[in-house]
């Protein structure tokens, strides 16, 4: 009997020690917004408050910025899936070669047909956690690494990492213990609970596993937040470190009014579609506020990292936006799908834990693949056996104050060898780019031509310097850097169609 009591005591002691150790690990939340532009916030990422900053209401983003670090030169890729794959794997688009959004259907490349170029040979089935799946990028995702190291991992909302019928389309295969509504689709059929989020139609974009809210007067952003918070109750109650990947479908089209805020923006004189867009932004910000309130209520906010980011620049096509096309991210040029700044520069705020830097702005250029090593540093997890090479660089030094805020000379790469839209538009289709320091070089595959911009003096990319004599050495250097990296990565490039 004494031996059994002693054994039971040892077990209880070990469990308590394990729980105490777990409490020391920080919690990590990635709060990703879909199609949110650099200007879609009342918090200014530019040096001064803009006209757009005065329209939108995001008080919780402002609160988060005071609690952490805002990165004013942060980048994603021009469209969603490549960014999401980069975040989970730490790979740049040139390495993972998921260069366009992935179809919900396996083996269905999403590029538009073109007279000049054929569809390049890219990883159109997306990310895979296992090798040997055709047309996928094989990598171990950050979610699996954290799960393997004691984290309770939760995905909620948009996933869109891979095509259905492949392992990467299922969050459970990527190391998530809980999955809320994450599938191979990239947008919702409806944001409205009264419309069952589109599940009562033949549209395959209907949001899955949200039946509890069918028929109710609730917006999808709110419903996903409620479900994410429910999922957090278990690790919080059991003092387990958690990783929450909250991927909102907002602000993706279809533009649908969040009626909690819609009339407010109509009263301000916005058109119907712009009022819808603004209401979706405020609903997203309310979700962030609910997350912060939950952390404060449970007294874990000082031990929780939060990474707020968008997967690409804001939508600037009309329709569905109102007004002049490609102007909705001004002073940045163009928008989602474009290699110009409006398509790739995004809001990024990172809140650290107790003792980390607060209320600081960082101008050093960073990119979405930096999130992977940043999370590794946050968790203090060391993982040596990875199938992928990590292109990203940790931003943790900015949170602990050890890394200097400067322009930096690290080249950042962008690559879209696909045809995203039917018309080339403003920076769409068949473009590659590199930013190094103040300068950004763009290569147009269709015309075999270059553009060069000095982003500090010309944030709107209006003054092409490629023919300016004084910067020819810089142009030559960037051309060499860009094409050498594309070639060394064996990344897909546009190939000319064969006339039949």
N, C-alpha and C positions, 0 to 999 in steps of 0.2 A: 504493500500500500504506500509506504513511504517513498519507494522507488518511483511508483507511478506519479505521486504528487510532485516529486522532484523533477521528473521528466516533463510534466505539465507546466511546472514553473519555468523550466528552461525554454520550452516552446513559447510561452507567453512573453518571456524576456526577449527572446529572439525576434518575435513579431513586433514588440514595442521598439526595439533597437532599429529594426528595419523601417518602421514608421517614422522614427526620429530622423533617420538618415534621409528618408524620402522627403521630409519637410525641408531639408536643406537645399534640395534641388529647386531651381526656380521654375515656375510655370511659364509657358510660352504661348502667345496667341498671335496668329497671323490673321489680320483683318483685311481681306482683299475685296476691293470694289471693282465691278466690271465696267469698263469704258468710262472711267472718271478722269476728266481732264485736269490739267495742272491748275486751271483757273476755276474749277467747279467747286469753290469753297469760299467761305468768308475769311479763312486764314490765308494771307498773301504769301505765296512762295516766291513771288517777284519782289523786287526791292521796294515797291510802293503798292498801295492798295489800288486795285483796278476797278473798272466799271463792273466786271463780272463778280468780283469779290463783294461788291456792294449789293448785288442781287440775291446771292445765295445765303442761306443761313446754316452754318455748321458750328455751333458753339462748342460741341464736344470735341471736334477736331482742334479748335482753339485751345481747349482745356488740355488735350493730349499733348499739344506742342509745348505748353508750359511745363508739362511733366517730363518731357524728354527732349529729343533732338529732331529738328526738321531739316531735311536734306533738300536744298533748292535746285540741285542739278542731278536729280535721280531719273533713271531711265528703265523702261521696260522695252518690249518689242512692239512693232506696229499693230499686231493682232494677238488674240487671247492665248491659244494653246501653246505657242512657243514660249511665252512668258511663264505660263503655269508649269511647264516642263523644266524651264531654267530654275525656277524657284525650288522645286522639289529635288533637283539633281545637282545644282551648282554648275551646270554646263552652259556655256554660251550657245546661241542658236547655231553657230558655225560647227560646233561639235555634235550637238544632239540631232541636228538636221531635221527637226520638226519645224519647217519653215513657214507653215501656213496653219490655219485652223483645221482640226481634224473632223471628218464626217462622223455622224453617229453610226454609220454603216461601215463595216470592215472593207478594206481594199477599194475605197472610193475617194480618190484624190479630189480635192475641192477647188482646184484652180479653174478659172474660166478658160474657155477655148480662145486661141489667138492665131492669127494668120502668120505671124512672124516666128513665134516660139512654140515648141511643144512643152507639155508639162514636164518639169524636171523630175529626176528620180530622188524624191525626198522621202522622209519617214512619215508617210501619210497615215499610218496606223498609230502614231504617237509614241508614248512612253511605255516601256515594258519592264517589270521587275525581274523577269526571267529571260534568259538568252534564247535565241533561235526563233523568235517570232518575226516573220517577214515584215520589212518596212517599219521597224520600230527602233527606238533608241533604248538600248539596254542599260539600266542604271539601278542602283540602290537608292530609293528615295529617303529624304530626311525623316519622314514619318516612320518608316521601318526601323531606321537607326535609333530613333527615340524610343519606340516601343521595345526594341531589344535591350534598351538600357533603363527600363523601369517606368517609362512614361505611359500614362493613360492617354491614348490618342483618339481624337474626335475630328471627323470631317462633317461640316454642315454647309449645304448650298451647292453652288456650281463647282463641278469637278473639271470635266472636259479635258482630261489628260490623254485620252486615247479613244479609238473607235470600238464600238461594241463587238463582242466576240473575241477580244484580246484581253489579257490579264490587266493591263493598265487602265481599262475603263472602269474597273471595280475598285473603289477605295479600300475594301477589305484586303485585296491583293497587294496593296501598297503600304500595309502596316497600320491601317486605321482600325481600331477596336470598335468604334461606332461610326456609322455612316447615316447621315440625314440628307436625303434627296440628291446625293451626288451620283451622276450617271455620265454617259458619253455625250449628252447634249449640251449645247452651249448657250441656250437661251430658254426662257419659259414661254409656253404658249399663252399664258396669262399670269398676271401678278395678283389676280383677285380670287379670294376664297369663295366668293359667291359663284365664280365660274369654275370652281374646283381646280384652279390653277391650270386649266386646260386639259385635265385628264378625262373629261367627258366628251372629247372630240377625237377625231382620227389623227390629230397632230401629234407626232411622236415627241414633240417638245413639251408635252404635258408633264408637270413636275410630279415625281413619284414619291410615295411614302409620306404624304402629308394629309391623309384622309381625315384626320382629326379636325381639320379646319375646313373641310368641304362644306359649302353652303353658308359659311359664316362671313360676316362683314369684316374681313381682315385682309391686310396687304401681305404679300409674300415675304417682304423684308422683315416685318414684325413676326410672322409665324416662324421663320427660320431662327430668329433671335430667341424666341421663347423655347424652341426645341433645343437649341444649343445650350441655353442656360440649364434646362432640365438635365441634359447630359453631363454638365459640369458638377451637378450635385453629388454624384457618386465619388469621383476622385477627391472633391473638396471634403466630403464627409469622412472619407477614409485616409485623408492626408497623403494622397498620392500626387506626385507632380503630373501635370497634364500639358498636353499640346493640343490646342484647338485651332483648326484651320477653318475659319469662317469665310466662305466665299459667296458673297452676295451676288444674286443675279442682277440686281439693280447696279448700274443704270442702263443696262442693255435694252435694246428695243424688244418688244413693242413698247412705245412710250404710253404709259397708263397712269392716270392720276392717282396719287395717294391722297384720298379725300380728307385726311386729317390736315393737310396743308395746301391743297390745290386752290381753294377760293382766295386764300391769302395772296397768292401770286397773281391771280387774275385781277384782284383789286389793285395791285401795283402797276397794272397796265401791260403785263406780259401776254403774248398770244397764247392760245390754248396749248399748243405743243410745248412751248417754252415754259408755261406754267406747270405742265405735267412733269417736265424734266426737272424743274426746280423742286417740285414736291417730292420726287423720287430721291433727290439729293438730301433733303431734310429728313426724310424717313430713314435713309441710310445713317445719317448722323445720329438720329434718335437711337438706332440700334447700338452704335458705339457708346452712347451715353448709358444705355441699359447694361452693357458689358462692364463699364467702369463702375456703375452703381453696385453691381453684383460683387465685384472684387472688393469694393470698399465695405460692403455689408458683411462679408465673410473675413474681413481683415487680412486679405492676401494680396492686396494691390502692390504693396512694397516688395513682394516676392514674385511679381509677375511681369515679364517682358511683353510688350505689345508692339507689333510691327504693322503699320497701316500703309497700304500700297494699292495702286491700281494696276491692272494687267496691261493697259495700253492707254494712249491718249483719248481725249473725249471725242465723241461722234460729231462730225462736222458736215455730214451729208444732208441735203435738203431735197425731198423728204428723207427721214421723218422729222428732222429739225426744221424750224422756220427760219426765215431770213436768208442772207447771202451765204452760199456754200463756202466751207473752208475758213470761216471767220470766227467760229465759236470758241476758239482757244486763244484768241488774240491777247497779247502781242505775238504769241507763237503762231507759226505758219501751219495751216492745214489741220488734220486731225486723224482719228483712228484709221489705220491702214496705210498711213503715209510715213515715209522715211524722214520727213521734216519734223521739227521739234514738237509740233502739235500732235503728232502721232506717237511719239516715243517718250516725251518728257512727262513725268507723272508725279503726283504728290506722294511723298514718303515721310513718315514720322515714325521714329522708334523710341519707345519709352523703356528705360532700363529699370533695374531694381533699386533697392535702397542704397544710397551712396553714389549712384550714377549721375551723370551730368543732366541738368534740367534747364529748360528754356533757352537752348542754344540753337543757332542756325549754322549749318555746314554747307559750304559752297563747293567742296570737292566733288567731282562727278563720281557717282556710284551707279550700279546697274543691278538688275533683278537677280542675276546669278550670285550676287554677293550675299543674298539672304541665307543661302545654305550654310556657308562657313560661319556666318554671323550666329545662326542658331546653334551650330556646333559649339561655338565659343560660349554662348549663353548657358548651354546645358553642361559645359565642361566635359562633354563626351569626346573621347578620342576613338576614331574608327579608321583603322589602317587599310583593311582589305576591301577596297571599293573597285568595282569594274570600270567606273568612269573617272576621267581626269577632272579635277575641280578647277574651273576657270575663274570662279568668283574669289573675292578677297573679303575677309571679315571686316565689318564696320564697327566691331565691338570697341576698338580703340577710341572711337569718337564718343562712345558712351561713358568710358572710364576716364576720358580726358588725356589719354596717352598719345593719341594720334593728332598731328597738326592739321589744322584746316587750311588747305592750300589748293591751288588749281590742279596739281598733280600732272604727271606725264604719262600715266597708264593709258594705253589705247583701249577704247570701248568699241565693240563691233556690232553692226546691225546688218541683217541679210534677208532680203525678200525676193528670191528668184522666181516667185510665183505670180500669177495674175489674180489678184484679190477681187478686183471689181472689173466690170465690163469695159469701163473707160479708165484710161490711165490717171485722169484727174490731177490733183496737185501733190505729186510725190508718191503716187500709188504705182505698184506693179514694177517688177524687174529692177530693183534698186538695191545697192549695198552702200554701207557708209562706215566711216571710222571717225570717232572723236578722240583727239589727243590734245590736252591742254585747252587753249582757247579756240582751237581750230577744229572744223568738221569738214571732211571731204565726202562727197556723194558721188557714186558711180552709177550712171544710167546705162544698163545693159542694152536697151533697145537702140539707143542712139550712139553707143560707145563714146560717151561724153562725161565730163566731170563738172562738179560745182564745188566751190570752196567758200566757206563762211567763217568769219571771226565772230563767235557767239557772244562775246562780251559786248562788243561794239554794235552787233547786228543780230539781236536775239530773234528777230522776225525773218531772218534769212532772205533779205531783199537784195543784198549787194554781193553778187557773185564775183569773187576775187580770182578766179582761176586764171585769168589772162594778165593779172597784175604782176609786173616784173619783180617787184620787191619781195613777193612771197613765193616765187617759183621753187625755191629750195624746200620750203615747207610742203608745197603741193607734191613735189617729187618724192619726198620722204613718206608722206601719207599714202600715196599711190602704191609705193613699194610695200609698206606695212599691210595695207588692205589686201592686195592681191597675193602676197606671200602667205598671209593667214588663211585666205580662202583656199589656196592650193594645198597648203600643208594639212588642212583639215579635211581635204577631199570632199568639201561641201558641194552640194548640187548647185549647178549654175544653169541659166537658160540655154537651151539648145534649139537651133533653128529647125523649123519644120521641114520635112522632106516633101517636095511638091510631087504629087502623083499624077 
